[in-house]
């Protein structure tokens, strides 16, 4: 009974799954997302280098980029709020 079932996974396929999972963790668990969102981007790049990128990897990349940009925007807002408030006082 050869020819039935699934073949072995391609080398590097785990990078796509890791990218998706880390991107989702970044979206749904906020404080851990600071670490996992950039890792989702890194794992997508590893999948691209292995030439096994698929939809899961791309989804992980998109989520990782969006969460990372969100944290950067929030950090800049927190950083520059005192400066903006001091301009209003003048």
Backbone bond lengths (Angstrom), bond angles and torsions (degrees), N, CA, C in turn:
res aa  C-N    CA-C-N  psi(-1)  N-CA   C-N-CA  omega(-1)  CA-C   N-CA-C  phi
1 X - - - 1.448 - - 1.521 110.23 -
2 X 1.272 116.21 58.28 1.448 119.20 176.28 1.520 109.78 -89.15
3 X 1.319 115.93 156.68 1.460 120.36 178.23 1.513 113.90 95.12
4 X 1.317 117.88 -1.97 1.458 120.32 179.62 1.520 110.39 -107.40
5 X 1.317 115.56 157.60 1.460 120.37 177.13 1.521 111.28 85.95
6 X 1.296 115.15 -167.67 1.447 122.15 -178.19 1.510 110.29 -96.17
7 X 1.302 115.18 148.55 1.456 119.83 174.88 1.514 109.66 -81.67
8 X 1.303 116.03 176.08 1.472 118.72 178.22 1.523 109.83 -67.77
9 X 1.315 117.28 150.16 1.472 119.41 178.65 1.522 110.65 -65.47
10 X 1.312 114.86 148.86 1.460 120.09 178.82 1.529 108.94 -72.67
11 X 1.314 116.85 146.16 1.466 119.16 176.39 1.530 110.15 -61.03
12 X 1.306 116.26 131.20 1.458 120.85 179.71 1.512 114.04 94.24
13 X 1.332 118.30 -5.30 1.471 120.90 -179.57 1.525 111.33 -63.39
14 X 1.316 117.77 -28.25 1.457 121.15 179.45 1.518 113.14 -64.50
15 X 1.319 117.41 -24.54 1.461 120.39 177.77 1.528 111.49 -63.50
16 X 1.332 116.50 -38.12 1.460 120.00 178.13 1.520 111.28 -64.04
17 X 1.320 115.70 -45.01 1.463 120.30 179.61 1.525 110.13 -64.46
18 X 1.332 116.66 -43.15 1.465 120.42 179.16 1.523 111.05 -62.04
19 X 1.324 117.00 -40.68 1.461 120.51 179.41 1.522 110.82 -62.93
20 X 1.329 116.64 -44.51 1.465 120.18 179.25 1.522 111.55 -64.21
21 X 1.314 117.36 -46.86 1.471 120.90 -177.92 1.526 110.51 -63.49
22 X 1.324 117.37 -44.01 1.464 119.87 -179.78 1.523 111.65 -67.05
23 X 1.331 117.55 -35.87 1.458 120.08 175.61 1.518 111.98 -64.78
24 X 1.338 116.85 -41.92 1.461 120.50 178.23 1.526 111.56 -66.60
25 X 1.323 116.73 -39.73 1.469 119.97 177.16 1.524 109.59 -62.11
26 X 1.320 116.66 -39.23 1.462 120.33 178.40 1.518 112.65 -62.67
27 X 1.325 116.70 -33.45 1.463 120.19 -180.00 1.524 111.29 -76.60
28 X 1.324 117.29 -43.53 1.459 120.22 -170.36 1.520 115.05 -94.87
29 X 1.309 119.17 -15.58 1.469 121.91 177.83 1.528 106.99 -124.28
30 X 1.327 117.57 93.92 1.466 121.27 -166.85 1.525 116.33 -57.73
31 X 1.298 119.88 -49.88 1.465 119.47 -173.11 1.524 112.24 -70.38
32 X 1.315 116.75 -32.31 1.460 120.33 178.10 1.531 110.14 -75.85
33 X 1.329 116.60 -21.98 1.450 121.30 -178.66 1.512 114.12 -62.27
34 X 1.320 116.93 -23.03 1.464 120.07 177.23 1.530 109.78 -60.90
35 X 1.303 117.01 -33.34 1.460 121.77 -178.97 1.526 111.15 -91.81
36 X 1.341 117.12 -42.89 1.451 119.74 -171.36 1.528 113.91 -77.15
37 X 1.325 118.53 -28.96 1.465 119.70 -178.40 1.531 111.92 -65.51
38 X 1.328 119.50 -47.55 1.476 117.44 174.69 1.525 113.01 -63.47
39 X 1.337 117.23 -32.10 1.464 119.74 176.73 1.525 111.35 -65.47
40 X 1.334 117.38 -33.83 1.466 120.50 176.88 1.522 110.17 -62.00
41 X 1.315 116.79 -39.72 1.468 120.89 177.74 1.527 110.26 -65.95
42 X 1.321 116.72 -42.86 1.466 121.16 -179.39 1.528 110.90 -63.32
43 X 1.335 117.51 -42.27 1.462 120.32 179.60 1.525 111.53 -68.55
44 X 1.318 117.93 -31.72 1.460 119.27 174.75 1.528 110.56 -65.02
45 X 1.321 116.58 -42.38 1.465 119.93 178.26 1.526 109.75 -62.50
46 X 1.330 117.93 -38.85 1.464 120.74 177.15 1.521 110.90 -63.86
47 X 1.327 117.62 -37.97 1.466 120.82 177.44 1.519 110.70 -66.63
48 X 1.320 116.91 -38.91 1.470 120.30 177.43 1.523 110.96 -63.48
49 X 1.308 116.83 -40.17 1.468 119.74 179.25 1.525 111.10 -67.50
50 X 1.330 116.89 -30.20 1.463 120.69 176.50 1.520 111.82 -81.05
51 X 1.331 116.31 -7.54 1.469 123.90 -179.83 1.519 112.48 60.80
52 X 1.328 116.11 37.96 1.467 120.33 176.88 1.523 110.90 -125.83
53 X 1.310 117.66 22.45 1.459 120.59 -177.51 1.523 110.40 -65.40
54 X 1.325 115.74 140.12 1.460 120.84 176.74 1.527 109.13 -143.07
55 X 1.302 117.25 -166.12 1.463 121.80 -175.61 1.511 114.09 -60.26
56 X 1.321 117.32 -36.08 1.463 119.30 178.33 1.522 110.90 -63.67
57 X 1.318 116.70 -41.59 1.457 120.32 179.08 1.515 112.35 -65.55
58 X 1.327 116.39 -40.90 1.467 120.49 179.47 1.520 110.31 -66.27
59 X 1.328 116.80 -40.38 1.459 120.11 177.16 1.523 110.94 -62.97
60 X 1.322 117.27 -42.18 1.462 120.95 175.79 1.517 112.07 -61.80
61 X 1.336 116.32 -39.28 1.469 120.37 177.43 1.523 110.76 -62.99
62 X 1.319 117.15 -47.81 1.470 120.91 -178.87 1.522 110.82 -61.85
63 X 1.328 117.15 -46.30 1.466 119.93 178.58 1.528 111.17 -63.21
64 X 1.324 116.82 -42.11 1.465 120.45 179.60 1.520 112.14 -62.70
65 X 1.324 116.56 -41.91 1.468 119.85 179.24 1.523 110.72 -67.03
66 X 1.329 117.31 -44.67 1.470 120.13 -179.18 1.524 111.89 -63.08
67 X 1.308 116.63 -43.84 1.470 119.86 -179.68 1.524 110.34 -67.69
68 X 1.329 117.74 -41.13 1.462 120.85 178.74 1.524 110.99 -62.88
69 X 1.333 116.83 -44.73 1.467 119.57 177.77 1.529 111.57 -64.47
70 X 1.327 116.81 -36.12 1.460 120.06 176.80 1.519 112.18 -63.26
71 X 1.336 116.02 -43.29 1.466 119.14 177.96 1.526 111.59 -66.96
72 X 1.331 117.19 -37.87 1.464 119.13 177.00 1.529 111.32 -64.62
73 X 1.328 116.87 -42.61 1.462 119.96 178.44 1.526 110.95 -63.66
74 X 1.322 116.81 -42.72 1.461 120.53 178.60 1.530 111.04 -64.03
75 X 1.328 115.99 -42.22 1.464 119.58 179.14 1.520 112.05 -63.47
76 X 1.331 116.93 -41.33 1.461 119.67 177.58 1.522 111.68 -66.33
77 X 1.319 116.10 -37.20 1.467 119.86 177.57 1.522 110.84 -63.08
78 X 1.312 116.48 -44.95 1.467 120.42 179.10 1.524 110.56 -66.56
79 X 1.306 116.84 -37.64 1.460 121.09 -178.03 1.524 112.07 -68.56
80 X 1.337 117.08 -40.93 1.458 120.19 -173.90 1.522 114.54 -98.48
81 X 1.313 119.70 -0.01 1.458 120.93 178.54 1.523 112.75 -61.28
82 X 1.340 120.72 -43.28 1.466 118.67 177.11 1.528 112.91 -61.89
83 X 1.313 116.79 -36.25 1.465 120.00 178.74 1.517 111.07 -66.81
84 X 1.309 117.74 -42.16 1.464 122.14 179.45 1.531 109.94 -66.84
85 X 1.319 116.96 -39.94 1.457 120.56 178.62 1.528 111.17 -65.69
86 X 1.327 117.78 -34.39 1.463 119.03 178.69 1.529 111.38 -71.17
87 X 1.319 118.66 -26.16 1.457 120.31 176.43 1.524 111.69 -70.44
88 X 1.313 117.17 -32.93 1.459 121.01 178.42 1.518 112.25 -70.67
89 X 1.330 117.20 -26.16 1.455 121.05 -178.10 1.529 111.98 -74.84
90 X 1.300 116.68 -20.35 1.484 120.11 -177.52 1.471 112.56 -78.04
